């Protein structure tokens, strides 16, 4: 059975992002989230089983939109290098636009228990598949080396983007994250050789 949706569901999700970012997941009691959302504590339980369910739902919602928007941008491009650039740019743009969400995804989700991390990894699969699409397309067109190990390259792309965003969060978002999209794309495309594409 699907989750109950509606304006209050969205209010609770947005409130949870702010409360978890400010207080940390372990200190983000359901009562704090309810207060931030402007609803009664009991209302939360009409939509979510518990705090863990809120965190997973928040990640599913945000990641779902994240993947959708990124996919739209990638599909506008024909060149594999540009597709990779759009993927990186959208990753940075969407998190730069919501610092509280970046704090939740980069710091708080990592402090969760093993069971929660498994659920989070399930949600991440959609995003990792997007990276695979860019990679396969690039290999088929001859833009990327056909011998690349997809799994390893996917880990390296995701790991690079993840680390760049984490660093930006740790520095309180004090610099332009989106401006790093081109240098990161160039580094990933050119690797560490002195030969430019």
Secondary structure, 3 states (H helix, E strand, C coil): CCCCCCHHHHHHHHHHHHHHHHHCCCCCCHHHHHHHHCCCHHHHHHHCCCHHHHHHHHHHHHHHHHHHHHHHHHHCCCCHHHHHHHHHHHHHHHHHCCHHHHHHHHHHHHHCCHHHHHHHHHHHHHHHHHHHHHHHHHHHCCCCCCCCCHHHHHHHHHHHHHHHHHHHHHCCCCCCCCCHHHHHHHHHHHCCCCCCC
